[in-house]
Amino acid sequence: MIGLRAFAGRLVAALLLVPFLPPGIAAGQDTDGAVTILTSFPAGFYEPVREAFEAAHPDWRLRIVNTKTTAAISQLQERSDGGVDVFWASAPDAFEVLKTARRLEPVAPPPTGAPPTVGNQPINDPDGAYLGFALSGYGLLWNQRYLDRHGLPTPKRWEDLRHPAYARHLGITAPSRSGTMHLMVETVLQMQGWERGWATWLEIAGNLATVTARSYGVVDGIAKGRFGVGLSIDFLGQSAGSDEDDLRFAYPADSLFFPASVALLRGAPNPDGARAFIDFLLSPAGQALLVRPDIQRLPVRPDAYTAAPAGYPDPYRTETGDDLFLFDRALSGARYELVNLLFDELVTFRVKTLNRVWQLIHEGEARLSALYGAAAHEPVAADLLRAARVAATAVPVSTTEAADPAFSMALRRPARGLPVSSRQAELEAAWRAFSQQRLDEALALAERALIILRVASGEGVWP
């Protein structure tokens, strides 16, 4: 007989999973004719697809369960009998996590005329575990009226967001809450390398006004003028821009296109209906839906662009930042939760402290440059500011640890209200302490440098 505490824990876990279960399945009702899809896409996208699919396949109907990508991964990892047929989302690394967990059933790709790659990125999983149905670009979204009011330049590259001019004018969402943001974070980590990539994100974080709960919160915050610039997937940014004259979206100079994908889940209760849905998405009719003004996605079929309006972005005719860069999906999948947990400890829970630290570092560097230019005749202040940068950009996980699947394999996003493993709790506590210690150190170093520089410029005396 199990104890009361154990029983209560199991009951809570079961209840937490119920909201994810589709209606009918949770109640044990007949599911014949239904295809159950778990997706992070908004209703404005999936409802037109649902209507067109059901019109073309009157024997099938779609039952769509909408949730964040990160929550969907946790659900599908923990429950192999969840009654879901199809996983449908943007981020390829999310599919890689499920592939590694053996939750995906390979599907033969129908002919689409698409090339094997866009840039250097494969459109379909080489093992056939998931198929690209659309292409996604990730870029910069801003409110032009806001930039004009604050005298801010238009950003062109990810690196631009490190500039002190954007202090408290940026908004992002946490990768632990958004598969889109996770992919952007991981892309920078791979393109720049683990340590340099984290240095980029930590300096960008010093300019944050907020970290929103979901990707849509970034678009909404920019549209309402709560902050001026954010990071967004193209279809959210472009659709927002079409409704709001002040909003602009652009692919940065170092942008890449990745496939948005669809997969059949292993043990799906309705595999025939799932395959019918996947085939429809990749058919000429399904691909034609993507260029509708109310959807604005990028089809994988090259022939779908012939019906697109003038000026519609075509990833097959767009130069990207580096056609030699190959995003490592397996690496990203293996450290998926590591990156999410680290980002929360280093950034999401530290925004106000990061604001203060980087304000002082940037002010000190500006004063040093104004006083001495490239000569930097104040070596003590210069050394202090360099040390402050080192402390503010330190990361508690080494490059070797981040590349080791064994280091990350036990890390999980737990169901709400349930504890994490003891190892994960220890790691999170260690990372939390590391972050606080290094930021306190950076703050003290930058403050000492500023005292020296203010005295040197005649603004004060030694304390």
FENCORCOR-V365752 format. One record per pair of residues at least 4 apart in sequence whose ideal C-beta (glycine too) atoms are under 7 Angstrom apart, sorted by the first residue. I is the first residue (numbers start at 0). GAP is how many residues later the second one is. Records with the same first field share a line. If there is no record, write none. Layout:
BEGIN
I: GAP + GAP
END
This chain:
BEGIN
1: 4 + 5
2: 4
3: 4
4: 4
5: 4
6: 4
7: 4
8: 4
9: 4
10: 4
11: 4 + 405 + 406
12: 4 + 402 + 405
13: 4
15: 399 + 400 + 401
16: 4 + 58 + 62 + 398
17: 8
19: 45 + 47 + 55 + 62
20: 4 + 5 + 61 + 62
21: 4 + 14 + 41 + 43 + 61
23: 5 + 7
24: 6 + 11 + 58
30: 238 + 239
32: 26 + 27 + 28
33: 27 + 29 + 236
34: 25 + 27 + 28 + 50 + 51 + 235 + 238 + 239 + 242
35: 27 + 29 + 47 + 48 + 49
36: 25 + 27 + 28 + 48 + 49 + 51
37: 27 + 29 + 34 + 46 + 49
38: 7 + 25 + 27 + 49 + 50
39: 27 + 28 + 29 + 32 + 49 + 139
40: 4 + 5 + 47
42: 4
43: 250
44: 4 + 250
45: 4 + 18
46: 4
47: 4 + 241 + 244 + 246 + 247
48: 4 + 240
49: 4 + 12 + 14
50: 4
51: 4 + 233 + 237
52: 4 + 9 + 224 + 227
53: 4 + 6 + 7 + 8
55: 224 + 229
56: 219 + 223
59: 213 + 216
66: 4 + 5
67: 4 + 109 + 110 + 146
68: 4 + 20 + 22 + 25 + 110
69: 4 + 106 + 107 + 109 + 270 + 343
70: 4
71: 4 + 15
72: 4 + 21 + 24 + 25
73: 4 + 339 + 341
74: 4 + 7
75: 6 + 11 + 22 + 27
76: 24
79: 23 + 187
80: 186
82: 186
83: 181
84: 180 + 183 + 184 + 185 + 188 + 189
85: 176 + 177 + 178 + 179 + 188 + 191
86: 11 + 176 + 178
87: 174
88: 5 + 90 + 171 + 172
89: 46 + 89 + 90 + 143 + 170
90: 88 + 89 + 91 + 92
91: 4 + 166 + 167 + 169 + 237
92: 4 + 89 + 90 + 93 + 236 + 239 + 240 + 243
93: 85
94: 4 + 30 + 34 + 35 + 166 + 168
95: 4 + 233 + 234 + 236 + 237
96: 4 + 236 + 239
97: 5 + 6
98: 5 + 26 + 30
99: 233
101: 164
102: 162 + 163
103: 25 + 26 + 159 + 160 + 161 + 162
104: 159 + 160 + 161 + 163
105: 21 + 22 + 23
106: 21 + 24 + 157 + 168 + 171
107: 20
108: 15 + 22
109: 169 + 172
111: 170 + 188 + 189
112: 188 + 189 + 190
113: 9 + 186 + 187 + 188
115: 6 + 7
116: 4 + 5 + 6
117: 5 + 17 + 139 + 197 + 198
118: 137 + 138 + 201 + 204
119: 203 + 204 + 205 + 206
120: 135 + 136 + 137 + 206
121: 4
122: 9 + 136 + 177
123: 4 + 7 + 8
124: 4 + 5
128: 134
129: 131 + 132 + 133
130: 130 + 131 + 147 + 151
131: 127 + 128 + 129 + 168
132: 127 + 128 + 129 + 148 + 149 + 167
133: 126 + 156 + 163 + 164 + 165 + 166
134: 122 + 124 + 125 + 163 + 165 + 180
135: 97 + 98 + 121 + 122 + 124 + 162
136: 97 + 114 + 118 + 120 + 178
137: 45 + 46 + 93 + 95 + 96 + 117
138: 93 + 95 + 98 + 110 + 111 + 112 + 113 + 116
139: 15 + 89 + 91 + 110 + 112
140: 78 + 81 + 89 + 91 + 96 + 106 + 108
141: 5 + 12 + 13 + 80 + 86 + 87 + 106
142: 4 + 79 + 80 + 82 + 85 + 103 + 104
143: 4 + 102 + 104
144: 4 + 101
145: 4 + 79 + 82
146: 5 + 7 + 81
149: 19 + 78
151: 13 + 14 + 17 + 76
152: 12
154: 5 + 6 + 74
155: 4 + 96 + 97
156: 95 + 96 + 97
157: 30 + 94 + 96
158: 41
160: 5 + 9 + 43 + 46 + 68
161: 38 + 41 + 42
163: 198
165: 4 + 41 + 63
166: 40 + 192
167: 39 + 41 + 187
168: 38 + 40 + 58 + 59 + 60
169: 34 + 37 + 38 + 39 + 57 + 59 + 60
170: 38 + 39 + 41 + 47 + 50 + 51 + 56 + 59
171: 9 + 36 + 39 + 46 + 58 + 59
172: 4 + 5 + 8 + 38 + 39 + 40 + 41 + 42 + 44 + 45
173: 4 + 7 + 37 + 169 + 170 + 174
174: 6 + 7 + 10 + 164 + 165 + 168
175: 164 + 167 + 168 + 237
176: 36 + 37
177: 4 + 36 + 37
178: 4
179: 4 + 35 + 53
180: 4 + 34 + 50
181: 4 + 157 + 158
182: 4 + 75
183: 4 + 47
184: 4 + 16 + 154 + 158
185: 4 + 146 + 153
186: 4 + 69 + 140
187: 4 + 9 + 12 + 13
188: 5 + 8 + 9
189: 137 + 138
190: 134
191: 4 + 5 + 8
192: 4
193: 4 + 205 + 208
194: 4 + 200 + 204
195: 4
196: 4
197: 4 + 195 + 197
198: 4 + 194
199: 4
200: 4 + 146
201: 144 + 145 + 190 + 191
202: 155 + 190
204: 142 + 146 + 149
205: 148 + 149 + 151 + 152
207: 143
208: 17 + 18
209: 11 + 17
210: 137 + 140
211: 5 + 6 + 9
212: 4
214: 17 + 18 + 21
215: 4 + 20
216: 4
217: 4 + 12 + 13 + 14
218: 4 + 13 + 17 + 18 + 21
219: 4
220: 5 + 6 + 9
221: 5 + 6 + 8 + 25
222: 17 + 21 + 24
231: 4 + 5 + 17
232: 4
233: 4 + 15
234: 4 + 61 + 62
235: 4
236: 4 + 12
237: 4 + 11 + 58
238: 57
239: 4 + 7
240: 6 + 7 + 8
250: 4
252: 68
253: 67 + 68
254: 65 + 66
255: 64 + 65 + 69
256: 58 + 63
257: 69
258: 41
261: 16 + 19
263: 4 + 7 + 10 + 11 + 14
267: 6
269: 4
270: 4
271: 4
272: 4
273: 4
274: 4
275: 4
276: 4
277: 4
278: 4
279: 6
280: 5
281: 4 + 5
282: 4
283: 4 + 17
286: 12 + 14 + 17
287: 16 + 19
288: 6
289: 5 + 7 + 8 + 9 + 14
290: 8 + 13 + 16 + 17 + 21
297: 15 + 17
298: 5 + 6
301: 14
304: 7 + 9
307: 4
312: 5
313: 4
327: 4
328: 4
329: 4
330: 4 + 72
331: 4
333: 71 + 74
334: 4 + 67 + 73
335: 4
336: 4 + 71 + 74 + 75 + 76
337: 4 + 59 + 64 + 70 + 73
338: 4
339: 4 + 73
340: 4 + 70 + 87
341: 4 + 55 + 89
342: 4 + 5
343: 4 + 5
344: 4 + 83 + 86 + 87 + 90
345: 4 + 49 + 89
346: 7
349: 4 + 85 + 89
350: 4
351: 4
352: 4 + 86
353: 4
354: 4
355: 4 + 87
356: 4 + 35 + 82 + 85 + 86 + 89
357: 4 + 34
358: 4
359: 4 + 83 + 86 + 87 + 90
360: 4 + 24 + 27 + 28 + 31 + 85
361: 4
362: 4 + 87
363: 4 + 17 + 21 + 82 + 85 + 86 + 89
364: 4 + 20
365: 4
366: 4 + 86 + 90
367: 4 + 8 + 10 + 13 + 14 + 17 + 85
368: 4
370: 7 + 82 + 85 + 86
371: 4 + 5 + 6
375: 6
377: 4 + 74 + 75 + 78
378: 4
379: 4 + 72
380: 4 + 68 + 71 + 72
381: 4
382: 4
383: 4 + 61 + 64 + 65
384: 4 + 61 + 64
385: 4
386: 4 + 58
387: 4 + 54 + 57 + 58 + 61
388: 4
389: 4
390: 47 + 50 + 51 + 54
391: 46 + 47 + 50
393: 44
395: 34 + 35 + 38
396: 4 + 5
397: 4
398: 4
399: 4
400: 6
404: 4
409: 11 + 13 + 14
410: 13
411: 8 + 12
413: 4 + 5 + 6
419: 4 + 5
420: 4
421: 4
422: 4
423: 4
424: 4
425: 4
426: 4
427: 4
428: 4
429: 4
430: 4
431: 4
432: 4
433: 4
434: 4
435: 4
436: 4
437: 4
438: 4
439: 4
440: 4
441: 4
442: 4
443: 4
444: 4
445: 4
446: 4
447: 4
448: 4
449: 4
450: 4 + 12
451: 4
452: 4
453: 5 + 6
454: 5 + 6 + 7
END
